[in-house]
């Protein structure tokens, strides 16, 4: 089986615990306004690779991954679920820590065939890094051109499967930085028993150049980057809401 791979990063340090071998999958149905990898959107792009070819590259540097492992990202890796299952089956035979960085956009609780595959994949997955773009359903569509109901359902699904969850959220001035949205996000993820970490990332505009090269209009060109201080304040709002939920549960 071949997968479509955009690129591989051999020494990732922000894509899960430890030093990671990071595989960028090709293809994504999301059209996030701040996406810094628009060249991963098209499903028929990238380079075809086998799981063995990928793991051979991992083995070449495995001494560096003793406290890390493999992270698949994208694009959206769950678009290629059959290939991902094969890759992770072989990785687990080598006792490699496996992590999926995903938007959760492919999840549909009513798609039984896909969800049987997803159940199998979760049995091979140590960590899911779930990127929740926006907690508000209307604002989510404005930001990504996709609804978020399946994404939030996916977060709850992960919790039922006892898979460790690491939430990521990008704070964009004027879009996701409203305290009511941040508080709402905290109230939601505070319900997740397997929440292990929260990354609140400040929006940056370093992808502008890539958009220009690809001839794509960068719609956030007039939005200033979020400061580190602003991201820290946003994270506090989310954490306070998480505590609020968990105190009420007690």
Number of C-alpha atoms within 10 A of each C-alpha: 11 16 21 20 25 23 15 17 12 19 16 20 14 10 21 24 17 16 21 28 28 26 22 22 28 27 25 21 18 20 15 17 16 21 20 16 15 21 18 23 21 13 18 12 15 19 13 13 14 16 19 15 10 16 18 12 13 22 13 10 12 18 9 17 21 12 12 22 24 25 25 25 23 27 27 26 26 26 21 16 17 16 18 21 21 17 21 24 20 16 21 14 9 11 10 20 22 23 27 27 26 22 28 24 23 20 21 15 12 8 10 10 8 15 14 10 13 17 13 12 19 18 14 23 19 16 23 26 26 22 19 21 22 25 22 17 13 13 18 20 17 15 19 18 15 19 19 23 16 16 23 19 16 20 26 17 16 21 17 12 12 15 21 19 24 20 18 19 23 22 26 23 17 10 15 22 20 13 13 14 19 25 21 18 22 23 20 18 23 22 16 20 16 20 19 14 13 17 14 20 19 20 20 18 17 12 15 18 12 15 18 11 8 10 9 11 11 17 11 13 13 8 14 13 17 19 16 13 10 18 22 14 15 24 22 16 19 25 20 16 21 21 14 15 17 15 10 7 9 5
